[in-house]
Amino acid sequence: MSEDGIRCLWMRGGTSKGAYFLAEDMPADPAARDDLLLRIMGSPDPRQIDGIGGADPLTSKVAILSKSSRADADVDYLFLQVFVDQALVSTAQGCGNILAAVGPAAIERGLVKVAGDETEVRIHMVNSGEVAIARIATPEGRVNYHGTASIAGVPGRHAAIPLLFANIAGSMCGALLPTGKEVDVIDGVETTLIDNGMPCVILRASDFGLTGTESREALEADEALKARIEAIRLKAGPMMNLGDVKEASVPKMTLVSAPSAGGAISTRSFIPHRVHASVGVFAAITVATATRLSSGPAAALAVQPQDGRFLVEHPTGDMEVFLDLAEDGAIRGAGNIRTARKLFDGMVFPR
C-alpha cells in the first residue's frame, strides 16, 4: 500500500457495483484488510458519505484477485460483502454478479493474457471453492465492453459474458438439500432449504399474505413481515449447516410466486435484511433448481421451460439462467449471461 492511495478498479458486474483490488495491494491479515475496506467504503454509515460505497448492499461489494493457487484455474477471486450501516465485512458467500466482472478485471490487471477475439478465464471462487468459466470478448487485444446483450436492471446494451458453473451444489451447506428433505416446516411455514451455489430458504409469498408482486419498498417497510422472515432465517441457519447466522449474510430468504411476465417463477429476495432490487446470480440458479423439486413450495407455482432456460422474475425484470439437465432430470451444471463495465481505474484513498 502507498500513502498515495491503493490501486482500485471500480466496476459494474451484472446488477451490482464493486471495488476490484489485487491481493498484493491488500493487507495479508484479514482483520486489517476488513478495517481498510470499511474505511474505503465509508462504513458504518447509512449514506457511506465518506467513502466510495453507494449506500446499498448492491454497491458496497469488493473483489480481491490474484493469480490462481490452483492448476485448474487462472485467477483466485475472493468476494467480500461490506455492510453499509454495520462495521462488518463478510466472506460468508460468493456473488455471481460481481463475478461477471472478474474476467475483465483480471485481464485489465494483467493476471490473464488475451487469447484471441475471445478469452476464456477460469475463476476459482475462493468463497465456495468452486471454479467458474467466463468468456470475455477481447478483439484487438483488449477487453470489449460494448455489445448487444441486455440484462434486467441495467440500462443499455453491453458485451455478453457467459458464465458456466459445475459442481456448485452444496457450495456452503455441504449438500444441495442440507436436511435431506425437499420440505422443512419452520414456524408453521413450508420451506425448501437448498444450496445450488447460494444457500436459500424458499418460501411461498402467499404464506405471508402476499401476492409476490409487491415492490421492494413496500416489503422493506413491513416490519412485522421482516421480523417473521428473520425468525425463520435464524432457525434455518443451523439446519443448513451454517451455524448461528445472526451476523451472517446467508441464507438468503426468497419468496416465490407464480410468474406474471412470461417467466418460470417470480421472486422477492431478502439478502437477508434488505430486499434485493433484482436477484443474485447464484440465488436465481438455486431458485430454478428448487422448482424441480416436486414437493417443494416452488414446484406448483413454476412454469417449467422446455429447454432448461429459466426466466426468474424479480422486482426490476427477470434473469435468465439455464440448467444442464441429464436425461433422468439430474442437474449436471448451470450458467447464465451477465454483462459488466469498467467505470473507473485509479487510486482510492481510505479515511
C-alpha positions in Angstrom: 0.0 0.0 0.0 1.0 3.6 -0.6 0.4 6.9 1.1 -0.7 8.0 -2.4 -3.6 5.6 -2.3 -4.4 2.0 -3.3 -5.0 0.7 -6.9 -8.7 0.2 -7.5 -10.9 -0.8 -10.4 -14.5 0.3 -9.8 -16.7 -1.9 -12.0 -20.3 -2.8 -12.6 -20.7 -6.6 -12.6 -24.2 -7.7 -13.5 -26.6 -5.7 -11.3 -24.0 -4.8 -8.7 -21.1 -2.5 -8.4 -17.9 -3.1 -6.6 -14.2 -2.3 -6.0 -11.7 -4.7 -7.5 -8.3 -5.0 -5.9 -5.2 -7.1 -6.3 -4.4 -9.2 -3.3 -0.9 -7.9 -3.3 -2.2 -4.4 -2.6 -4.3 -5.5 0.4 -3.1 -6.4 4.0 -2.5 -10.1 4.4 -4.1 -10.1 7.8 -7.9 -10.4 7.4 -8.7 -8.1 10.3 -6.5 -5.3 8.9 -7.9 -5.9 5.4 -11.5 -5.6 6.7 -10.8 -2.5 8.6 -9.2 -1.0 5.5 -12.3 -1.9 3.3 -14.7 -0.4 5.8 -12.7 2.9 5.6 -12.6 2.7 1.8 -16.4 2.1 1.5 -17.3 4.6 4.3 -19.0 2.1 6.6 -20.7 2.1 9.0 -22.9 4.9 7.8 -26.3 4.6 6.1 -25.1 7.0 3.4 -21.5 5.9 3.2 -20.9 9.6 2.6 -17.1 9.4 3.5 -16.3 6.5 1.2 -17.0 5.1 -2.3 -19.8 2.8 -1.3 -23.2 3.6 -2.8 -25.4 3.3 0.4 -26.9 0.0 -0.8 -25.7 -3.6 -0.3 -25.6 -4.0 -4.1 -23.0 -1.2 -4.4 -20.9 -2.0 -1.3 -19.0 -5.0 -2.6 -15.4 -6.0 -3.1 -13.5 -8.5 -5.2 -9.9 -9.4 -4.4 -8.0 -11.0 -7.2 -4.7 -12.9 -7.5 -3.0 -15.4 -9.8 -4.7 -18.7 -9.0 -3.4 -21.1 -6.4 -4.9 -24.0 -8.4 -3.8 -25.7 -11.6 -7.4 -25.8 -12.9 -7.9 -22.0 -12.7 -6.3 -18.8 -13.9 -7.4 -16.4 -11.1 -8.4 -16.6 -7.5 -11.5 -14.4 -6.7 -12.4 -13.6 -3.1 -15.7 -11.8 -2.6 -16.4 -9.6 0.4 -19.7 -8.0 1.3 -19.0 -4.7 3.1 -22.1 -3.9 5.2 -23.4 -0.4 4.8 -24.5 0.5 8.3 -22.5 -2.0 10.3 -18.8 -2.3 10.8 -18.9 -5.8 9.3 -17.2 -7.4 6.3 -18.4 -10.9 5.3 -16.8 -13.6 3.3 -19.6 -16.0 4.0 -20.9 -16.1 0.5 -19.9 -15.6 -3.1 -21.5 -13.1 -5.6 -22.3 -14.1 -9.1 -22.9 -10.5 -10.2 -19.5 -9.3 -9.1 -18.1 -12.5 -10.6 -19.2 -11.2 -14.0 -16.5 -8.5 -14.0 -13.8 -10.7 -12.6 -12.7 -11.9 -16.0 -12.4 -8.4 -17.4 -10.7 -7.1 -14.3 -8.2 -10.0 -14.4 -7.3 -9.1 -18.0 -7.2 -5.4 -17.2 -4.7 -6.1 -14.4 -2.5 -8.4 -16.4 -3.4 -11.6 -14.4 -4.7 -13.2 -17.6 -3.3 -12.8 -21.1 -5.7 -12.1 -24.0 -6.1 -15.2 -26.2 -7.7 -14.0 -29.4 -11.0 -12.5 -30.1 -12.5 -14.3 -27.0 -10.6 -15.1 -23.9 -11.7 -17.8 -21.5 -11.0 -17.1 -17.9 -11.1 -19.9 -15.3 -12.1 -18.4 -12.0 -11.5 -20.1 -8.6 -14.3 -18.7 -6.4 -12.5 -18.8 -3.1 -15.6 -18.4 -1.0 -17.1 -21.7 -2.2 -14.0 -23.5 -3.6 -15.6 -24.0 -7.0 -14.4 -22.9 -10.5 -16.4 -20.9 -12.9 -15.6 -20.3 -16.6 -16.2 -16.8 -18.0 -15.8 -16.0 -21.7 -14.7 -12.4 -22.4 -14.8 -10.6 -25.7 -11.2 -9.4 -26.4 -11.0 -8.2 -30.0 -7.9 -6.2 -30.9 -6.1 -7.5 -27.8 -8.2 -5.8 -25.1 -11.5 -6.2 -23.2 -14.5 -5.1 -25.2 -17.4 -3.8 -23.0 -19.7 -2.8 -25.9 -22.2 -5.2 -27.4 -25.9 -6.1 -27.8 -26.7 -8.1 -24.7 -29.1 -6.6 -22.2 -29.9 -7.7 -18.6 -32.8 -6.6 -16.5 -31.9 -3.9 -14.0 -29.1 -2.4 -16.1 -29.8 0.3 -18.8 -28.4 -0.1 -22.3 -26.7 -3.0 -24.0 -23.2 -4.4 -23.5 -20.9 -7.3 -24.4 -22.3 -10.6 -23.2 -20.3 -12.5 -20.6 -21.4 -16.2 -20.5 -20.7 -17.8 -17.1 -20.6 -21.5 -16.7 -20.7 -23.4 -13.3 -20.3 -27.0 -12.4 -20.3 -28.8 -9.0 -21.9 -25.9 -7.2 -24.5 -28.0 -5.3 -23.9 -27.6 -1.6 -21.4 -24.8 -2.1 -21.7 -23.7 1.5 -24.0 -26.2 3.1 -22.3 -29.4 2.0 -25.3 -30.8 0.1 -28.0 -29.5 -2.3 -30.6 -30.2 0.4 -28.7 -30.0 3.7 -31.5 -31.5 5.7 -32.0 -34.2 3.1 -35.7 -33.1 2.6 -37.5 -31.1 -0.1 -39.7 -29.6 2.6 -39.0 -28.4 6.1 -41.6 -26.7 8.2 -40.3 -23.8 10.3 -42.6 -21.7 12.4 -45.6 -23.3 10.6 -44.3 -22.3 7.2 -43.3 -24.8 4.5 -39.8 -24.1 3.2 -37.1 -25.6 1.0 -33.6 -25.3 2.4 -31.4 -25.5 -0.6 -27.9 -24.6 -1.9 -27.1 -24.8 -5.6 -24.4 -22.1 -5.5 -26.2 -19.9 -2.8 -27.8 -21.0 0.4 -31.5 -20.0 0.1 -34.7 -20.6 2.0 -37.6 -20.8 -0.4 -41.0 -19.8 0.9 -44.4 -19.1 -0.8 -45.2 -15.4 -0.8 -48.9 -16.4 -0.2 -48.0 -18.0 3.1 -47.2 -14.4 4.3 -50.4 -12.9 2.9 -48.5 -11.5 -0.1 -49.1 -11.7 -3.8 -45.4 -11.8 -4.6 -45.7 -8.7 -6.8 -45.1 -6.2 -4.0 -42.4 -3.6 -4.5 -39.1 -3.6 -2.8 -40.0 -0.5 -0.9 -43.3 -2.0 0.4 -41.6 -5.1 1.6 -38.8 -3.3 3.4 -41.4 -1.0 5.1 -43.3 -4.1 6.6 -41.5 -4.5 9.9 -43.8 -7.4 11.0 -43.0 -9.3 7.8 -39.3 -8.8 8.2 -39.3 -9.9 11.8 -41.2 -13.1 10.9 -38.8 -13.9 8.0 -35.8 -13.2 10.1 -37.1 -15.6 12.8 -37.3 -18.3 10.2 -33.9 -17.5 8.9 -32.2 -17.8 12.3 -33.8 -21.2 12.7 -32.9 -22.3 9.2 -29.2 -21.4 9.6 -28.2 -24.3 11.9 -30.4 -26.7 9.9 -28.4 -25.8 6.8 -25.0 -26.4 8.5 -24.4 -22.7 8.6 -24.4 -22.4 12.3 -25.5 -19.2 14.0 -26.4 -16.8 11.2 -27.4 -13.8 13.2 -24.5 -11.8 11.9 -24.2 -13.6 8.6 -25.5 -12.6 5.1 -26.7 -16.1 4.4 -29.1 -17.8 3.9 -31.0 -15.6 1.5 -34.7 -15.6 2.1 -36.6 -15.9 -1.2 -40.4 -15.5 -1.5 -41.7 -17.2 -4.6 -45.0 -16.8 -6.5 -46.4 -17.7 -9.9 -44.8 -15.8 -12.8 -46.7 -12.8 -14.1 -44.4 -11.7 -17.1 -43.8 -14.9 -19.0 -41.1 -16.3 -16.8 -40.7 -19.5 -14.9 -41.1 -18.3 -11.4 -41.3 -14.9 -9.6 -39.1 -13.9 -6.7 -38.7 -11.4 -3.9 -35.3 -11.9 -2.2 -34.3 -10.7 1.3 -30.4 -10.5 1.3 -31.1 -11.0 4.2 -32.3 -7.8 5.7 -32.8 -5.6 2.6 -34.8 -6.6 -0.4 -32.8 -7.2 -3.5 -33.6 -4.9 -6.4 -33.3 -7.9 -8.6 -31.9 -11.3 -7.7 -28.4 -12.7 -7.3 -27.0 -15.0 -10.0 -26.5 -18.0 -7.7 -29.7 -17.3 -5.9 -31.5 -17.4 -9.3 -29.8 -20.7 -10.1 -30.8 -22.1 -6.7 -34.4 -20.9 -7.2 -34.6 -22.5 -10.6 -33.3 -25.7 -9.1 -35.9 -25.6 -6.4 -38.7 -25.5 -9.0 -37.5 -29.0 -10.0 -38.3 -30.4 -6.5 -41.8 -31.8 -6.9 -43.0 -31.5 -3.3 -41.3 -28.1 -2.6 -43.1 -24.7 -2.4 -41.8 -23.6 -5.8 -42.8 -26.5 -7.9 -46.5 -26.0 -8.1 -46.0 -22.3 -8.8 -43.5 -22.6 -11.6 -43.9 -22.8 -15.3 -41.2 -25.3 -16.4 -39.3 -24.3 -19.6 -38.8 -27.0 -22.3 -35.2 -26.1 -23.0 -33.7 -25.7 -19.5 -33.6 -21.9 -19.8 -35.4 -20.3 -16.8 -36.5 -16.7 -16.6 -36.5 -15.9 -12.9 -38.7 -12.8 -12.4 -37.7 -10.2 -9.8 -38.7 -6.6 -8.9 -37.0 -4.9 -11.9 -37.4 -7.6 -14.6 -36.0 -11.1 -14.9 -32.8 -13.0 -15.0 -32.2 -15.9 -17.4 -30.4 -18.9 -16.1 -30.0 -22.3 -17.6 -29.8 -25.7 -16.0 -28.0 -28.5 -17.8 -30.3 -31.4 -17.2 -29.5 -35.1 -17.6 -32.0 -37.5 -19.2 -33.1 -38.5 -15.7 -33.6 -34.9 -14.7 -30.5 -34.6 -12.6 -28.8 -31.2 -12.8 -25.3 -31.5 -14.2 -24.4 -27.8 -14.4 -25.8 -24.3 -14.6 -25.0 -20.9 -16.1 -26.2 -17.6 -17.2 -25.4 -14.5 -19.2 -24.2 -11.3 -17.5 -22.6 -8.1 -18.6 -20.0 -5.8 -17.0 -18.4 -2.5 -17.5 -15.3 -0.7 -16.3 -16.3 2.5 -14.5 -13.0 3.9 -13.3 -9.4 2.8 -12.8 -7.3 4.7 -10.4 -6.3 5.1 -6.7 -8.7 5.1 -3.8 -7.9 6.9 -0.5 -9.2 5.4 2.8 -10.1 7.7 5.6 
